[in-house]
Amino acid sequence: MTEVEIFGNKPSKVPSDRRALLPALKNGLRCRCPKCGEGKLFSSYAKSVEVCDTCDEEIFHHRADDLPAYLNLAITGHIVVGLYLLTDRYYDMSPWVEVSLWAALAVIMTVLILQPIKGWVIGLQWANRMHGFGGNGEDGTLDQDVDPTRYG
């Protein structure tokens, strides 16, 4: 552990060893443990495992929350709307065919990419030692330098 100044003049203890970002993101996209790349990251569709069964890395304290859903919506929306505009320009389809096609494509894409996106977010948090992955705090999630009475 080394002292480094973060956000002003207040020194903070941060680990000196860095974690590789790209392998962690790749492992997360593959729905594997960001640390070892072997263990499964999910116990069910959107529920992450408590602990990696291969390397015993704790995963339970991640805070993916709504970011995977927002990213999923943005990616799916851009692809579906882009494809709609492209096909609408070159093909003449009835409105019912268009509604059926694009609604089905949006639902299928949303279901298929949610888990890899959530894995990517967990890998990002692990690599950057966010939300307990760095070992700070009593339960692994608290920052000792933040006064909870002051910030709501």
C-alpha positions in Angstrom: 0.0 0.0 0.0 1.3 3.5 -0.9 0.0 6.9 -0.1 -1.4 8.8 -3.1 -3.2 12.1 -3.2 -6.7 11.7 -4.6 -9.2 14.5 -5.1 -7.4 17.3 -3.3 -4.9 17.5 -0.5 -6.2 14.6 1.5 -3.9 11.5 1.2 -5.6 8.2 0.7 -4.3 4.6 0.9 -4.5 2.8 -2.4 -3.0 -0.5 -3.4 0.2 -0.2 -5.4 -0.5 -3.3 -7.6 -2.7 -2.5 -10.6 -5.2 -4.9 -12.1 -5.4 -5.4 -15.9 -8.5 -3.7 -17.3 -8.8 -5.3 -20.7 -8.6 -9.0 -19.5 -11.2 -8.2 -16.8 -13.6 -6.6 -19.3 -13.1 -9.5 -21.7 -13.7 -12.1 -19.0 -16.8 -10.2 -17.9 -18.2 -10.2 -21.5 -17.6 -13.9 -21.5 -19.6 -14.1 -18.3 -16.6 -15.5 -16.4 -14.9 -14.3 -13.2 -12.9 -11.1 -13.9 -10.0 -12.3 -11.8 -9.3 -15.9 -13.1 -11.5 -16.0 -16.3 -12.5 -19.6 -15.4 -15.3 -19.5 -12.9 -18.9 -18.7 -13.8 -20.0 -15.2 -13.1 -23.8 -15.8 -13.0 -25.8 -18.4 -11.0 -28.9 -17.6 -13.0 -29.9 -15.2 -15.8 -29.1 -11.9 -14.1 -28.0 -13.0 -10.6 -24.3 -13.0 -10.1 -22.6 -15.7 -8.0 -21.6 -14.8 -4.4 -18.0 -16.2 -4.8 -16.1 -17.5 -7.8 -16.0 -21.3 -7.5 -12.5 -21.5 -9.1 -10.4 -18.7 -7.4 -12.7 -17.8 -4.4 -12.9 -14.1 -5.4 -15.9 -12.4 -3.7 -18.3 -11.1 -6.3 -21.3 -10.4 -4.1 -20.5 -6.8 -3.4 -20.6 -5.5 -6.9 -22.9 -2.6 -7.7 -23.9 -3.0 -11.3 -27.4 -1.7 -10.5 -29.0 0.0 -13.6 -25.9 0.6 -15.8 -26.3 -2.7 -17.7 -29.9 -1.9 -18.5 -29.0 1.6 -19.7 -26.2 0.3 -21.8 -28.4 -2.5 -23.2 -31.1 0.0 -24.1 -28.7 2.3 -25.8 -27.0 -0.5 -27.8 -30.2 -2.2 -28.8 -31.9 1.1 -29.7 -29.1 2.2 -31.9 -28.9 -1.1 -33.8 -32.7 -1.6 -34.2 -33.4 2.0 -35.2 -30.5 2.0 -37.6 -31.6 -1.3 -39.2 -35.2 0.0 -39.4 -34.1 3.2 -41.2 -31.9 1.2 -43.6 -34.6 -1.4 -44.5 -37.3 1.2 -44.7 -35.4 3.1 -47.3 -34.9 0.0 -49.6 -37.9 -2.2 -48.8 -41.6 -1.6 -48.7 -43.1 -3.7 -45.9 -46.6 -3.5 -44.4 -46.8 -1.8 -41.0 -47.7 -5.1 -39.3 -44.6 -6.8 -40.6 -42.4 -3.9 -39.5 -43.9 -3.8 -36.0 -43.6 -7.6 -35.6 -40.0 -7.7 -37.0 -38.6 -4.8 -35.0 -40.3 -5.6 -31.7 -39.2 -9.2 -31.9 -35.6 -8.2 -32.8 -35.5 -5.6 -29.9 -36.7 -8.1 -27.3 -34.3 -10.9 -28.5 -31.4 -8.5 -28.6 -32.2 -7.2 -25.1 -32.4 -10.7 -23.7 -29.2 -11.9 -25.4 -26.9 -9.0 -24.5 -28.0 -8.2 -20.9 -25.8 -10.8 -19.2 -22.6 -10.0 -21.1 -23.1 -6.3 -20.5 -23.6 -6.9 -16.7 -20.5 -9.1 -16.7 -18.6 -6.3 -18.4 -19.7 -3.8 -15.7 -18.7 -6.2 -13.0 -15.3 -6.7 -14.7 -14.9 -2.9 -14.9 -15.6 -2.5 -11.2 -13.2 -5.4 -10.3 -10.4 -4.0 -12.4 -10.8 -0.5 -10.9 -11.2 -1.8 -7.3 -14.7 -0.2 -7.0 -17.4 -1.1 -4.5 -15.5 -3.4 -2.3 -13.3 -5.1 -4.8 -10.4 -3.2 -3.3 -11.0 -4.4 0.2 -11.8 -1.0 1.7 -14.5 -0.7 4.4 -16.0 -3.0 7.0 -18.2 -4.9 4.6 -16.0 -4.3 1.5 -18.3 -1.6 0.2 -17.7 1.4 2.4 -15.2 4.2 1.8 -13.7 5.1 5.2 -13.2 8.7 4.0 -16.9 9.5 3.4 -19.1 10.8 6.2 -22.5 9.3 5.6 -24.2 11.9 7.8 -23.0 14.6 5.4 -23.9 13.1 2.1 -27.4 11.8 2.7 
